[in-house]
Amino acid sequence: MEKKKSYVTGIIGAILGGLIASIPWILLYVYANIIASFSALIIALGALKGYEIFNGKMSKGLPWIIAIISILSVSVATFLVIPNLLLYKEYGIFSLANFKLLYESHDFVVALLTDYMFSLLFTALGISGVIKNIHTQINLGDTNIDVNNRYPGEEEKIKETFTKLNALDKNTAISKEELDSNLKLDDNVLLYFIRKGCIKVTKGRYYYKEVNKKKNIILVIAVIVVFFILGFASSLLSNDIKEDARVITYDLPSSYEEFTYNSNGEVGYTIYPKKDLSGDSGEIHVYYYTDATMSGDDTAKTIEEYLKEEDGYVTSKIYNNEYGYQVLEGEFDLEGFTEYFYYVFNDEKYAFIDSFTKDTKNNIKKDSAHIANTLKWND
């Protein structure tokens, strides 16, 4: 007994299919820095396949369902999935609650909105052909929609003709003349269905064979899984390389989480209290510079004198840390929060530790000073 078709189950399947089909696009965006807007067509196909698998009802409303879900899939991928994966790739954070860290960057928001507008444009262009094909096949009464079918209604006629002639395997294949006398097919149409796999050719004779759609689905899923594994492995390898090539080390207090920072040539680490990865309760940034000309007593004293003239200056001092590197420590009282900073000098290189907090009763100051005191150059 055939299962009753339903809009509800179909829509659920279409949502899942659209999101799964967007995985290659997401991985290309995050791990290869490629904005693959052309993959909107794949998303529409995935939504349709999910609708079919979940036994969705075929009707004239189906094109609208596929269009809306394709746009929703692009939106969810752009504004939710991609920011979180970028956050994980750069900082090791994977939390829906903390992806606002990226949205605090004006440049990131502008770039994301620009990419989204182009993606929507390509989505509209990409799914237009799919929707037109669905609409045509539904009007012809088809219940098994095939968006790759450039000749709606023809395959059913071909199947009926070959079945009537009992040409369903290589042993009962028919000649081209016999086929032409029973079914008039343009050479382009014949070639299309041969390439599609439903018309087979053996020794110049023809027979019909049902296309194994389940096999195609498995192949698509396998490709998506391979993309995901390669992207994830690339991310892990990238993180391992960063750790192995570390230029500076320091003693990180156990109550903090450290994430690699690399942007516009500036390299360092962002450190958050484990209890609040958003940074609202305080955060520490550690940067290092290897091509600077800041070293020696005169440089530290010059910077200190300059800082004393800045608004919000509270105090500063110069000392040597436990490895003998000169450290310039300072404090600023700014609007709504307190800043503690440390310059750690080493010949023509220096590191800069910058911490912010709204609550001066926490341990940010002590922990920042501890990082500066234990900081070591690995040269």
C-alpha positions in Angstrom: 0.0 0.0 0.0 1.4 3.4 -1.0 2.1 5.8 1.8 -0.1 8.9 1.9 1.8 11.9 0.7 2.0 14.9 3.0 3.1 18.5 2.8 4.4 18.4 6.4 6.8 15.4 5.9 7.8 16.7 2.5 8.7 20.2 3.9 10.7 18.6 6.7 12.6 16.5 4.1 13.1 19.5 1.9 14.7 21.5 4.8 17.0 18.6 5.6 17.9 18.0 2.0 18.6 21.7 1.4 20.8 22.0 4.4 22.7 18.8 3.5 23.2 19.9 -0.1 24.6 23.2 1.2 27.6 21.5 2.9 29.9 21.6 -0.1 29.3 25.3 -0.5 29.9 25.9 3.2 33.2 23.9 3.2 34.4 25.8 0.1 33.6 29.1 1.8 35.2 28.3 5.1 38.2 26.2 4.2 39.0 27.3 0.7 37.9 30.9 0.8 35.7 30.3 -2.3 32.3 31.9 -2.5 30.6 29.1 -4.5 27.3 30.8 -5.2 26.7 28.5 -8.2 26.0 25.8 -5.6 22.5 27.2 -5.2 21.4 24.8 -7.9 22.7 21.9 -5.7 20.8 23.3 -2.7 17.5 23.3 -4.8 18.2 19.7 -5.9 18.8 18.6 -2.4 15.6 20.3 -1.2 13.6 18.5 -3.9 15.2 15.2 -3.2 14.5 15.5 0.5 10.9 16.4 -0.3 10.6 13.2 -2.5 12.3 10.9 0.1 10.0 12.2 2.9 7.0 11.4 0.6 5.9 15.0 0.1 2.7 15.8 -1.8 3.3 16.7 -5.5 1.3 19.8 -6.5 1.5 23.1 -8.2 2.7 24.6 -4.8 5.9 22.5 -4.9 8.0 25.1 -6.9 7.3 27.7 -4.2 8.2 25.3 -1.4 11.5 24.5 -3.1 12.2 28.2 -3.8 11.5 29.3 -0.2 13.5 26.5 1.4 16.4 27.0 -0.9 16.6 30.7 0.2 16.2 29.7 3.9 19.0 27.2 3.5 21.3 29.9 2.0 20.3 32.3 4.8 20.9 29.8 7.7 24.2 28.7 6.1 25.4 32.3 5.7 24.3 33.9 9.0 24.6 30.9 11.4 26.6 28.0 10.1 29.4 29.8 8.3 30.2 32.3 11.2 30.4 29.5 13.7 32.7 27.4 11.5 34.9 30.5 10.9 35.0 31.1 14.6 36.0 27.5 15.2 38.6 27.6 12.4 40.3 30.8 13.8 39.8 30.5 17.5 38.7 26.9 18.3 35.3 28.2 19.6 32.2 26.2 18.5 29.2 27.7 20.3 26.1 29.3 19.0 26.2 31.7 22.0 29.6 33.1 21.1 29.5 33.6 17.3 28.6 37.2 18.1 32.3 37.7 18.4 32.5 37.8 14.6 29.5 40.0 14.3 31.2 42.7 16.4 33.6 43.2 13.4 32.2 45.8 11.0 34.3 44.5 8.1 33.1 41.0 8.6 29.4 42.0 8.7 29.8 44.1 5.5 31.7 41.2 3.7 29.1 38.7 4.9 26.1 40.8 3.7 27.8 41.3 0.3 28.4 37.6 -0.1 24.8 36.9 1.0 23.4 39.3 -1.7 25.4 37.6 -4.4 24.4 34.2 -3.1 20.7 35.2 -3.2 21.1 36.4 -6.8 22.7 33.1 -7.8 20.1 31.3 -5.8 17.3 33.0 -7.8 19.1 32.2 -11.1 20.1 28.7 -10.1 16.7 27.5 -9.0 14.7 29.2 -11.7 15.4 26.4 -14.2 14.6 23.8 -11.5 11.3 25.4 -10.6 10.3 25.7 -14.3 11.1 22.0 -14.9 9.1 20.9 -11.8 6.1 23.0 -12.9 6.2 21.5 -16.4 6.3 17.9 -15.1 3.5 18.5 -12.6 1.3 19.9 -15.3 2.0 16.7 -17.3 0.8 14.6 -14.4 4.2 13.3 -13.3 4.5 12.2 -9.6 8.1 11.2 -9.8 9.8 14.6 -10.5 13.2 14.6 -12.1 14.7 18.1 -12.3 17.5 16.9 -14.5 15.1 15.8 -17.2 15.3 18.3 -20.0 12.5 16.5 -21.9 9.6 16.2 -19.4 7.1 13.4 -20.4 9.5 11.7 -22.9 11.0 9.1 -20.6 7.5 7.6 -19.8 6.8 7.3 -23.5 10.2 5.6 -24.0 9.6 3.2 -21.2 6.2 2.2 -22.5 7.6 1.7 -26.1 10.5 -0.5 -25.0 8.2 -2.5 -22.6 5.7 -3.1 -25.4 8.6 -4.3 -27.6 10.0 -6.4 -24.7 13.4 -4.7 -25.1 14.4 -4.6 -21.5 17.8 -6.3 -21.5 20.7 -6.8 -23.9 19.4 -10.2 -25.0 16.2 -8.6 -26.3 17.7 -5.3 -27.6 16.1 -3.9 -30.8 17.6 -2.2 -33.9 17.6 1.5 -34.5 15.2 1.0 -37.4 12.7 -0.9 -35.2 13.0 1.8 -32.5 12.3 4.6 -35.1 9.3 2.8 -36.5 7.7 2.7 -33.1 9.0 5.9 -31.5 10.2 9.0 -33.3 13.1 10.4 -31.3 15.2 13.3 -32.3 18.9 12.4 -32.3 19.6 14.9 -29.5 16.8 13.5 -27.4 18.1 9.9 -28.0 21.6 10.9 -27.0 20.3 12.6 -23.9 18.6 9.5 -22.6 21.5 7.3 -23.5 23.8 9.6 -21.4 21.2 9.6 -18.7 21.4 5.8 -18.6 17.8 4.7 -19.2 18.5 3.7 -22.9 21.4 1.3 -23.2 23.3 0.5 -26.4 24.9 -2.9 -27.1 26.4 -3.9 -30.5 24.3 -1.2 -32.2 21.0 -2.3 -30.6 18.9 -0.6 -28.0 17.1 -1.6 -24.8 15.6 0.2 -21.8 16.9 0.0 -18.2 15.5 1.8 -15.1 18.0 4.3 -13.7 19.1 3.4 -10.1 18.3 6.7 -8.4 19.2 5.3 -5.0 22.7 4.7 -6.2 23.0 8.3 -7.3 21.8 9.5 -3.9 24.4 7.4 -2.2 27.1 8.8 -4.5 26.0 12.4 -3.7 26.0 11.7 0.0 29.5 10.1 -0.3 30.9 13.1 -2.1 29.5 15.4 0.6 31.0 13.3 3.4 34.4 13.3 1.7 34.2 17.1 1.3 33.4 17.4 5.0 36.2 15.0 6.1 38.8 16.8 4.0 37.7 20.2 5.2 37.8 19.1 8.9 41.1 17.4 8.5 42.5 20.5 6.8 41.4 22.6 9.8 43.0 20.2 12.3 46.2 20.1 10.3 46.2 23.9 10.1 45.8 24.2 13.9 48.6 21.6 14.5 51.0 23.6 12.3 50.2 26.8 14.2 50.9 25.1 17.5 54.1 23.5 16.3 55.4 26.8 14.9 54.7 28.8 18.1 57.0 31.8 18.5 56.2 32.6 22.1 55.1 30.6 25.1 53.9 31.5 28.6 52.2 30.0 31.6 48.4 30.1 30.9 46.3 30.1 34.1 44.1 27.0 34.2 40.9 29.1 34.4 41.4 30.5 30.9 40.9 29.2 27.3 43.3 30.2 24.6 42.6 30.6 20.9 44.9 31.4 18.0 44.5 34.8 16.4 45.8 35.5 12.8 44.5 38.5 10.9 46.1 40.8 8.3 49.6 39.6 9.2 49.1 40.1 12.9 49.7 36.9 14.9 48.8 36.2 18.5 46.4 34.7 20.9 43.0 35.6 22.4 42.4 34.4 25.9 38.9 34.2 27.6 37.9 33.0 31.1 36.4 29.5 30.6 33.3 30.5 32.5 32.5 33.1 29.8 34.0 32.7 26.3 32.1 35.8 25.1 34.7 38.0 26.8 32.0 40.0 28.7 33.7 39.2 32.0 37.1 40.1 30.7 39.6 39.1 28.0 43.3 39.1 27.3 45.1 39.5 24.0 48.7 38.5 23.3 50.4 39.7 20.1 54.0 39.3 19.0 56.0 41.3 16.4 59.3 39.9 14.9 60.2 42.8 12.6 60.0 45.7 15.0 62.8 47.9 16.2 61.6 48.3 19.8 64.1 47.2 22.4 66.2 48.4 25.2 65.8 50.8 28.2 65.4 53.9 26.1 62.5 52.4 24.1 60.6 51.4 27.2 61.1 54.7 28.9 60.1 56.6 25.7 56.8 54.6 25.4 56.1 55.2 29.1 56.5 58.9 28.8 54.2 59.0 25.8 51.6 56.9 27.6 51.6 59.3 30.6 50.2 62.0 28.3 47.3 59.9 27.2 43.7 60.3 28.6 42.9 57.7 31.2 46.5 57.0 32.2 46.7 55.6 35.8 50.1 54.1 36.4 53.1 52.3 34.8 56.4 50.7 35.7 59.4 49.0 34.0 60.9 45.7 35.2 62.4 42.4 34.0 60.4 39.2 33.9 61.7 35.8 35.1 63.5 35.2 31.8 65.3 38.5 31.9 63.1 40.3 29.2 62.3 43.9 29.9 58.6 44.6 30.6 56.7 47.8 30.5 53.5 47.5 32.5 50.7 50.0 32.5 47.1 50.7 33.4 44.4 52.9 31.9 41.0 53.8 33.3 38.7 54.1 30.2 35.0 54.6 29.9 33.2 51.6 31.3 36.3 49.4 31.7 39.9 49.1 32.8 42.8 48.2 30.5 46.0 46.5 31.7 48.9 46.3 29.1 52.4 44.9 29.0 55.2 45.3 26.5 57.8 42.5 26.6 61.0 43.4 24.7 63.5 41.0 23.2 66.2 42.5 21.0 64.4 43.7 17.9 61.2 41.8 18.8 58.5 42.5 21.2 55.3 41.0 22.5 52.2 43.0 23.6 49.7 41.8 26.2 46.5 43.8 26.4 43.6 43.0 28.8 40.2 44.5 29.4 37.7 44.1 32.2 34.6 45.8 33.5 35.1 44.3 36.9 38.3 45.2 38.6 37.6 42.7 41.4 38.3 39.8 39.1 41.7 38.2 38.4 42.4 39.7 35.0 45.1 42.0 36.2 46.9 39.4 38.2 46.6 36.8 35.4 47.8 39.3 32.7 50.8 40.1 34.8 51.5 36.4 35.3 51.5 35.9 31.5 53.9 38.8 31.0 56.2 37.5 33.7 56.3 34.0 32.3 56.4 34.9 28.6 59.4 33.4 26.7 60.6 33.8 23.1 61.3 30.4 21.5 64.4 31.4 19.5 
